[in-house]
């Protein structure tokens, strides 16, 4: 039974002071498990007594839209949390995140990547994903948007059994994304002035 499993979990957590429970898509707790015919509670209502105490350390993540649509519809649940707004990373921070991500995928898939290509792709994705998002209701924000394109690029390279990834895979991944519009123009970086190059990318709307 769902209610018993949830209660068992939170009873364990209430006795463990060194555990922080992280719930992604926390808005989904509102309404989940509720059965009108049996007059049962949803998970949000089941855990309310627990999250008012200092014994439970809980962090949840959701979007602005889903917070307003789900969590704020239950004031008794929403007031038990302190909101922390996490904005998208700066261009410079995103550039570093994407570089690290490309190297990590390179190790994961055992696919080589040229250092200059890493810089070029990272810079180009910063400019492109920040300026050319598709105007749809379910907008994907950075770094998730750019990382999704990187992941797909390595997927293409692995699919075709390539030992080294090229810009062609990144361009193909960008084109196949339904979250962005236009083409990905690879910007070659011949200096280390990252902020200047990113500004050029955004100005040209790459």
C-alpha positions as CSV (number, residue, x, y, z in Angstrom):
1,X,0.0,0.0,0.0
2,X,1.4,3.4,-1.0
3,X,0.5,5.2,2.2
4,X,2.2,2.5,4.3
5,X,5.4,2.7,2.2
6,X,5.5,6.5,2.4
7,X,4.9,6.4,6.2
8,X,7.6,3.8,6.6
9,X,10.1,5.9,4.7
10,X,9.4,9.0,6.7
11,X,9.5,7.2,10.0
12,X,13.0,6.0,9.1
13,X,14.1,9.5,8.0
14,X,12.8,11.0,11.2
15,X,15.2,8.9,13.2
16,X,18.2,9.6,10.9
17,X,19.4,13.2,11.4
18,X,22.2,12.9,8.9
19,X,20.0,12.2,5.9
20,X,18.8,14.8,3.4
21,X,16.0,13.6,1.2
22,X,16.0,15.1,-2.3
23,X,12.8,14.8,-4.4
24,X,12.9,15.8,-8.0
25,X,9.6,16.9,-9.6
26,X,8.3,17.5,-6.1
27,X,5.1,18.9,-7.5
28,X,4.1,15.4,-8.5
29,X,3.4,14.6,-4.8
30,X,0.3,16.7,-5.0
31,X,-2.5,14.4,-6.1
32,X,-0.4,11.2,-6.3
33,X,-2.0,8.4,-4.4
34,X,-5.4,10.1,-3.9
35,X,-8.4,7.8,-4.7
36,X,-11.7,9.6,-4.3
37,X,-13.7,6.3,-4.1
38,X,-11.6,5.2,-1.1
39,X,-11.2,8.6,0.4
40,X,-7.4,8.2,0.6
41,X,-4.8,11.0,1.0
42,X,-2.3,12.0,-1.6
43,X,1.5,11.8,-0.7
44,X,1.6,15.6,-0.1
45,X,-1.0,15.3,2.7
46,X,0.6,12.1,4.1
47,X,4.0,13.7,4.7
48,X,2.7,17.1,6.0
49,X,3.0,16.1,9.6
50,X,6.6,15.0,9.1
51,X,7.9,18.0,7.2
52,X,6.8,20.4,9.9
53,X,9.3,18.9,12.4
54,X,13.0,19.5,12.5
55,X,13.7,15.8,12.2
56,X,13.2,15.7,8.5
57,X,15.5,17.4,6.0
58,X,13.8,17.6,2.7
59,X,14.8,19.4,-0.5
60,X,12.5,19.4,-3.6
61,X,13.0,20.7,-7.1
62,X,10.4,21.8,-9.6
63,X,9.8,24.6,-12.2
64,X,8.1,27.9,-11.7
65,X,5.2,26.8,-13.8
66,X,4.6,23.5,-11.9
67,X,5.1,25.2,-8.6
68,X,2.3,27.7,-9.3
69,X,0.1,25.1,-10.9
70,X,0.4,22.3,-8.3
71,X,2.1,23.2,-5.1
72,X,0.5,26.6,-4.6
73,X,-2.9,24.9,-5.1
74,X,-2.2,23.4,-1.7
75,X,-1.3,26.3,0.6
76,X,-0.8,24.0,3.6
77,X,1.8,22.1,1.7
78,X,3.6,25.0,0.1
79,X,4.0,27.0,3.3
80,X,6.1,24.2,4.7
81,X,8.9,25.1,2.3
82,X,11.2,28.0,1.9
83,X,11.6,28.9,-1.8
84,X,15.0,29.1,-3.4
85,X,15.0,30.4,-7.0
86,X,17.8,28.9,-9.1
87,X,18.4,30.9,-12.2
88,X,20.1,29.8,-15.4
89,X,24.0,29.9,-15.2
90,X,25.8,32.9,-16.6
91,X,27.4,32.5,-20.1
92,X,30.8,32.0,-18.6
93,X,29.5,29.4,-16.1
94,X,27.6,27.6,-18.8
95,X,30.7,27.5,-21.0
96,X,32.6,25.8,-18.2
97,X,29.7,23.4,-17.5
98,X,29.5,22.3,-21.1
99,X,33.3,21.8,-21.5
100,X,33.3,19.6,-18.4
101,X,30.2,17.7,-19.8
102,X,31.8,17.0,-23.1
103,X,34.9,15.6,-21.5
104,X,32.8,13.4,-19.2
105,X,30.8,12.0,-22.1
106,X,34.0,11.4,-24.0
107,X,35.2,9.2,-21.1
108,X,31.8,7.6,-20.7
109,X,31.6,6.5,-24.3
110,X,35.3,6.1,-24.8
111,X,35.1,8.5,-27.8
112,X,38.0,10.9,-28.3
113,X,37.3,14.7,-28.7
114,X,39.7,17.4,-29.8
115,X,40.4,20.1,-27.2
116,X,39.8,22.9,-29.7
117,X,36.5,21.3,-30.7
118,X,35.5,21.2,-27.0
119,X,36.0,25.0,-26.8
120,X,34.3,25.7,-30.1
121,X,31.3,23.6,-29.4
122,X,30.9,24.9,-25.9
123,X,31.0,28.5,-27.0
124,X,28.7,27.9,-29.9
125,X,26.1,26.1,-27.8
126,X,26.1,28.9,-25.2
127,X,25.3,31.5,-27.9
128,X,22.8,29.3,-29.8
129,X,20.8,27.9,-26.9
130,X,20.6,31.2,-25.2
131,X,19.2,33.1,-28.2
132,X,17.4,30.6,-30.4
133,X,15.0,28.6,-28.2
134,X,11.8,27.4,-29.8
135,X,8.8,29.4,-28.6
136,X,6.8,26.5,-27.0
137,X,5.0,26.1,-23.7
138,X,7.4,23.5,-22.3
139,X,10.7,25.5,-22.5
140,X,13.8,23.7,-21.6
141,X,16.4,25.9,-19.8
142,X,20.2,25.7,-19.7
143,X,22.3,23.9,-18.8
144,X,19.8,21.1,-19.5
145,X,19.0,22.3,-23.0
146,X,22.7,22.4,-24.2
147,X,23.6,19.2,-22.3
148,X,20.8,17.4,-24.0
149,X,22.3,18.3,-27.4
150,X,25.7,17.1,-26.3
151,X,24.3,13.8,-25.1
152,X,22.6,13.3,-28.4
153,X,25.7,14.2,-30.3
154,X,27.7,11.5,-28.5
155,X,24.8,9.1,-29.1
156,X,25.1,9.6,-32.8
157,X,28.9,9.1,-32.6
158,X,28.4,5.8,-30.7
159,X,25.6,4.7,-33.1
160,X,28.0,5.0,-36.1
161,X,30.8,3.4,-34.1
162,X,33.1,6.5,-34.3
163,X,36.2,6.6,-32.3
164,X,36.4,10.4,-32.4
165,X,33.5,12.8,-32.4
166,X,33.4,15.7,-34.9
167,X,31.4,18.9,-35.2
168,X,29.1,17.0,-37.6
169,X,27.5,15.1,-34.8
170,X,26.9,18.2,-32.7
171,X,25.3,20.0,-35.7
172,X,23.1,17.0,-36.4
173,X,22.1,16.8,-32.7
174,X,21.3,20.5,-32.7
175,X,19.1,20.2,-35.8
176,X,17.2,17.2,-34.4
177,X,16.3,19.0,-31.2
178,X,12.7,20.2,-31.0
179,X,13.7,22.8,-28.4
180,X,15.7,25.1,-30.6
181,X,15.4,26.7,-34.0
182,X,17.8,27.4,-36.9
183,X,21.3,26.0,-37.4
184,X,24.3,25.6,-35.1
185,X,27.2,27.6,-36.6
186,X,30.4,26.4,-35.0
187,X,32.5,29.4,-33.9
188,X,36.3,28.8,-33.9
189,X,37.9,30.3,-30.8
190,X,41.5,31.5,-31.5
191,X,41.9,33.3,-28.2
192,X,41.1,32.8,-24.6
193,X,38.7,35.8,-24.2
194,X,35.7,33.6,-23.6
195,X,33.4,36.4,-22.6
196,X,34.2,38.3,-25.8
197,X,33.6,35.3,-28.0
198,X,30.3,34.5,-26.3
199,X,29.2,38.1,-26.9
200,X,30.0,37.7,-30.6
201,X,28.0,34.5,-30.8
202,X,25.0,36.1,-29.2
203,X,25.2,39.2,-31.3
204,X,25.3,37.2,-34.5
205,X,22.5,35.0,-33.1
206,X,24.3,31.8,-34.0
